[in-house]
Amino acid sequence: MDPFDSNSTDRANLPRNMIENSMFEEEPDVVDLAKDSTAFPSFPALDPDEVVYEPRSSRLLVRGLGENDMDEDEEDCESSARLLGMSFMNRSSAHRSSSSPYTRQAPPRSCSRPSARTMVVCVLFLVIVASMTMVLYFLPGCTFTKTGCRKVNKTTPFEPVYPISTNGEPFPWAQFRLPQSIHPLSYDLTLNPDLNSMTFTGKTVINMIVLHNTKRIVLHSANLNITKATFKLGDGKASEVTVLEYKPRQQIAVKFSEDLKAGQHCVLTLDYFANLSHTYDGFYNSSYTDKDGNKRVLAATQFEPLSARKAFPCFDEPAFKATFLIKISRKPSYMTLSNMPKASTTTLPNGLLEDKFEKTSVNMSTYLVAFIVANFTPIEKNVSEILVSVYSVPEKKEHTDYALETASKLLEFYNKFFEIVYPLKKLDLVAIPDFLAGAMENWGLITFRETSLLVGKQSSPLEKQVVASVIAHELAHQWFGNLVTMSWWNDLWLNEGFATYMQYMSLQTVLPQLDIGNLFLAVRFRALDKDALNSSHAVSTEVNTPEQVEEMFDSVSYEKGASILLMLNASLPGDQQFRKGIIEYLKQFNGSNTDTDDLWNSLTQVEVSAQHQNVSEMMSSWTSQKGFPLVTVSRKGDQVTLTQEHFLLTSDNATHTSSLWNIPVTYVNDSCSLAPECRQVFTLRTKSGTLKVPESVKWLKLNYKNTGFYIVHYGDDGWTALKEALSNNVNVLTSEDRASLIHNIFALSRLGRVSFRLVLNLLNYMSNETETSPVTEALLQLNRICQLLDKRQEQDLVSRMKEYIQHHFESLMHNQTWGEEESVSKQELRSAVLETACGLNDENCIERAKALFKQYVNSSGTVRIPGDLQKVVFTVAAQSNEDWSTLLTMYGNVTYDAEKRKMLQGLASTQHARSIVWILKAGLKGDIIPTQELPLVIDSVCDGFAGYLIAWDFIQNNWDQLIEKFPVGSFAIQRIIKSVTSQFSTQAHLDQVHGFFSSLKERGSQMRSVQEALETIKLNQRWMERNLPTLRKWL
Ligand SMILES: [Zn+2]
């Protein structure tokens, strides 16, 4: 999935609760036992479900209970204990005491000259040993194993305590994850949606195989009313069964009095009815207004991560792969789509038509199933015997050409690159009018937001870049995610980090004119910013609740995941090594599920160069711990010492971690700094290391082109040398390296390692800077500070800061053109520079923007504002009440969505309080402004001084409605929280934010984004306290 909409560099960040990940780490031997079901072969009475699928929490304590399931209370007690660090400390200290080198040991004795007393003692000893041996002999072998004896525990005082089903009976399962005793093989789904009543009926037939003897089938179902259930074992007769439901975990179950035996096949058939969802997940209804002003209704699906269960009862975890045969009924005026091509259409007795799709030719995870009932129209093309189609509502058909052409090119590229041909006969890309995420990679039926797929004929290259990126991401998923899937959501990065990496990599090759490199670099900077917080998490991290699953869709899984893959690729010898490794991985695990180690092992296997390090060894230091290193350089003559430490932003300076990374440090120096051949590599595995450079070297730049995921501090002398070099000639470094210096020095200032004066010193070279990445990074950082000062009402400093920015970027601001521009990079630069200029009330900028808006309005649509300038023009226009109303009318009439969104950003930038309140309410209501745009609206409102407190009130007052639309933990909620809180920098606001979110309890107080918000405010507060005097003095 691409959860982010097109503002890709401004993506939501998110942390989790306060608990250090390390607290969840299990002793390795325990984990192995827990994972390996074969470790318990001698306990036939044990239901293997208890053994195989326990998450890495300390369930071992419970295993001693034999056949009893752990009940919820026990689970809660246990996790509370873990929070206190108790169970692990106790267990590990017990371990230690037996083997501690400090334990006093008896001196060795000898019996060579025994005295009578010694003889008596020896005999006594032998008798004791003999009796103990007999006792041990007659006790079951399991008595002293870690797990203990399960059967013996039949007499245990613990009784199984199960949750209570809706009908009052005990529900036979008490865990978040499903038992492993039964696996689905195939699903037959029949769906009858009624788009008038917004309801649907369904029939789901699940063919299953029993893997371990069991007396229960447990699967997922949410908001479905099951009317009839039958069960058939092997060739037996089908008979009705009672379905129990436990709503808090969205699980249903069927209990049996006799064991279902391993190896048996069985069929569960469930009839049900439900409402079409009115949010953006499950089987949901969507609508749009057609060109004649009529409301058209449609139904579509969004299942990732946990919503397939809202459309049909299923084993809704990624590792339960199966085949699907889908039938959907519809009115003749509608069409349907699903993962597979349509096989046949029949007329039903009620006059409706039923479309039957081919059975999936691949085993699929439930979250990849999709179907749509709508009146869309396609354009299509054959690509290497695969029918590629792009669907949209009929009036937007003319905006689909670019997507078809791009998808076709990328499909050919991936087929060759992965050396595995896309396995289905067709690939549909569908633009859905109401769609929350950017896009979703359903196998064979990729769904998109309209802005992520449709581009007008005159669209700017920047708009095309957005569409191409999303298509490249979702197509990469057809291999990474669909063909090979993570076993559980804890390794979501295997899907998302890879798709994100491939999206940039493929576009660099297939569509180099889109200049995707600047965007990828900016995205890596934002990933570093988020991962620097204490509330961040390891790339591969434990996930045990639905909210935690939702929270995995964040920049750590996506952008950090992609960044560490880039670092790995850049550090391997030869450019084919990485590719060979991932081909190997895809081939080896084709059709199955994996975890992070599988990937590193595949990449290690193809490693040919003996002197090169083991990939697993290197990469696990990046995926198993949160954060990233700060590399500090100190130089004495020809000796350069590199030291690493955790780059951890904390507001209290109290937290120190001993984390170490295996860092492929790259560096260039003044004698050779631009070409890839200049790059040298030093692997820093330990706390510090020393490398030699010729004494004549004037300066070093580490992290060549910022392909590594770390920040570098050069020390005062190192920074000064770099600053001087850049002042003499900006081209001594690549533009990526210049941007990297700017990013790093601002980050170090936030960490408190460099004074802000040093930051300003480096920025002095900016008046000669013209490249996109360094300029946009510097503007972003300076605007951020300006925003903070503005919100603290430091008006004097705000105006001095504005003067500073204007002074340093003056020539760039005045040299920008306002006509069509073909280069993406120049468009990126121009929009950033002009948005800043107009934001600073630069007269020239405001005048040009106003004139362009007037021309546009007067021309009734014949004059077009270049795509990259629309936001700045609409934002300037929206500051006048009259033009705001004009813009609102235009917003209602325009069909092209990229333009529409920029109008919305303009509308939301108003400083008029009444309009701000109106637009926030309209976004929540969803009639004039679609609710899917509310996160964007809130974000734009918060930029302005007038709006940010109104927005903060708004989310507090409407929290329950917000989490009804956007699930707790989801990226939309992450983004909203970040927008409304990230500009606070005072104790009063910190107290308010803390007070509000802690009052939410289960409605969101545990979210990682809340923790991140609190940390960010504290850091802002600290930065201000430290740097206000400097700003007053130096600006
Ligand atoms: Zn994705």
Residues whose N, C-alpha, C, O or C-beta is under 5 A from the ligand:
A	BS01	ZN	M1 D2 E496 A499
